[in-house]
Amino acid sequence: MASRISELILKCRDPELLARFWCGVLDFVELDREGDDIEIGPREGFGGAQPTIILARDDQPRTGLLRLHIDINAVDRDQDAELERLLALGARPADVGQTGEESWHVLADPEGNEFCLLRRRLDPL
């Protein structure tokens, strides 16, 4: 028997802001709140094929690159169209030392957390 990733925890200064952003990116909904923390996930809720994300309030400043980042793939459009959509939601290009020859785009969420938009389109779940 193996394990599955059920939740990802992202420490942030503004859980409300990041909940709105990541719900827009992933078509997630708010599932739960505990204090200042917000859990978002797929409409079917916790325990499905996708992990939920807990946006945990943390007022400490972030230093350096994240040691773990999120990679995403479009499911209903090509990479260029998805990039435009993500930028409209508030993502911005991020430079982590890429050469410009990569097949992916490095972006940052509204608090500067890096993530990558990969080229390959995935089938919806």
C-alpha positions as CSV (number, residue, x, y, z in Angstrom):
1,M,0.0,0.0,0.0
2,A,1.3,3.5,-0.8
3,S,0.4,7.0,0.3
4,R,-1.1,9.9,-1.6
5,I,-0.7,13.6,-1.2
6,S,-3.9,14.8,0.3
7,E,-3.1,18.4,1.2
8,L,-0.4,21.0,0.4
9,I,0.2,23.8,2.9
10,L,1.3,27.2,1.6
11,K,2.2,29.7,4.3
12,C,1.2,33.2,3.2
13,R,0.6,36.7,4.5
14,D,-2.9,37.0,2.9
15,P,-4.9,33.7,2.8
16,E,-7.9,35.5,1.3
17,L,-5.9,36.9,-1.6
18,L,-4.2,33.6,-2.4
19,A,-7.5,31.7,-2.0
20,R,-9.1,33.8,-4.7
21,F,-6.1,33.5,-6.9
22,W,-5.6,29.7,-6.7
23,C,-9.3,29.1,-6.8
24,G,-9.3,31.0,-10.1
25,V,-6.2,29.2,-11.4
26,L,-7.4,25.6,-10.5
27,D,-11.2,26.0,-10.6
28,F,-11.2,25.2,-6.8
29,V,-13.6,26.3,-4.2
30,E,-13.3,27.2,-0.5
31,L,-13.8,24.0,1.5
32,D,-13.1,25.1,5.1
33,R,-11.8,27.9,7.3
34,E,-10.0,27.5,10.7
35,G,-9.0,30.8,12.2
36,D,-7.2,32.8,9.5
37,D,-6.4,29.6,7.5
38,I,-8.4,28.7,4.4
39,E,-8.6,25.3,2.7
40,I,-9.4,25.2,-1.0
41,G,-9.9,22.2,-3.2
42,P,-11.9,20.6,-6.0
43,R,-15.7,20.9,-5.9
44,E,-16.0,17.3,-4.8
45,G,-14.1,18.1,-1.7
46,F,-11.3,16.5,0.3
47,G,-10.0,13.0,-0.6
48,G,-10.4,13.0,-4.3
49,A,-7.9,12.7,-7.1
50,Q,-6.4,16.2,-6.4
51,P,-4.9,17.4,-3.2
52,T,-6.4,20.4,-1.4
53,I,-4.4,23.5,-0.6
54,I,-4.4,25.0,2.9
55,L,-3.4,28.7,2.8
56,A,-1.9,29.2,6.3
57,R,-1.4,32.7,7.6
58,D,2.2,33.5,8.4
59,D,3.5,37.0,8.8
60,Q,7.2,36.0,8.7
61,P,8.9,37.3,5.5
62,R,9.8,34.6,3.0
63,T,13.5,34.4,2.2
64,G,14.9,32.7,-1.0
65,L,13.1,30.5,-3.5
66,L,10.5,28.0,-2.3
67,R,12.0,24.5,-1.9
68,L,8.8,23.1,-3.3
69,H,6.8,24.7,-6.1
70,I,3.6,23.8,-8.0
71,D,3.6,22.8,-11.7
72,I,0.3,23.2,-13.5
73,N,-1.0,22.2,-16.9
74,A,-3.9,23.6,-18.9
75,V,-6.8,21.3,-19.5
76,D,-9.1,23.1,-21.9
77,R,-6.8,25.4,-23.9
78,D,-3.2,25.7,-25.2
79,Q,-0.3,27.0,-23.2
80,D,-0.4,30.5,-24.7
81,A,-4.1,31.0,-23.9
82,E,-3.6,29.6,-20.4
83,L,-0.7,32.0,-19.8
84,E,-2.9,34.9,-20.8
85,R,-5.6,33.7,-18.4
86,L,-3.1,33.3,-15.5
87,L,-1.6,36.8,-16.1
88,A,-5.1,38.3,-16.0
89,L,-5.8,36.5,-12.7
90,G,-2.7,38.2,-11.2
91,A,0.2,35.9,-11.9
92,R,3.4,37.6,-13.1
93,P,6.5,36.3,-14.9
94,A,9.3,35.2,-12.5
95,D,13.0,34.8,-13.2
96,V,14.6,31.9,-11.4
97,G,17.5,31.6,-13.7
98,Q,15.9,30.0,-16.8
99,T,17.6,30.3,-20.2
100,G,14.5,31.3,-22.2
101,E,14.7,28.0,-24.1
102,E,12.4,26.2,-21.7
103,S,9.1,24.8,-22.8
104,W,7.4,26.0,-19.6
105,H,6.7,29.5,-18.1
106,V,7.9,30.4,-14.6
107,L,5.3,32.5,-12.9
108,A,4.7,33.9,-9.4
109,D,1.4,34.2,-7.6
110,P,0.3,37.5,-6.0
111,E,2.7,36.9,-3.0
112,G,5.6,35.9,-5.2
113,N,5.4,32.1,-4.8
114,E,6.9,30.6,-7.9
115,F,5.0,28.0,-10.0
116,C,5.4,26.7,-13.6
117,L,2.9,26.5,-16.4
118,L,3.9,23.4,-18.4
119,R,3.3,23.0,-22.1
120,R,1.4,19.7,-22.3
121,R,-2.3,19.9,-22.0
122,L,-3.9,17.3,-19.6
123,D,-7.3,15.7,-19.8
124,P,-9.8,17.1,-17.3
125,L,-10.5,14.8,-14.3
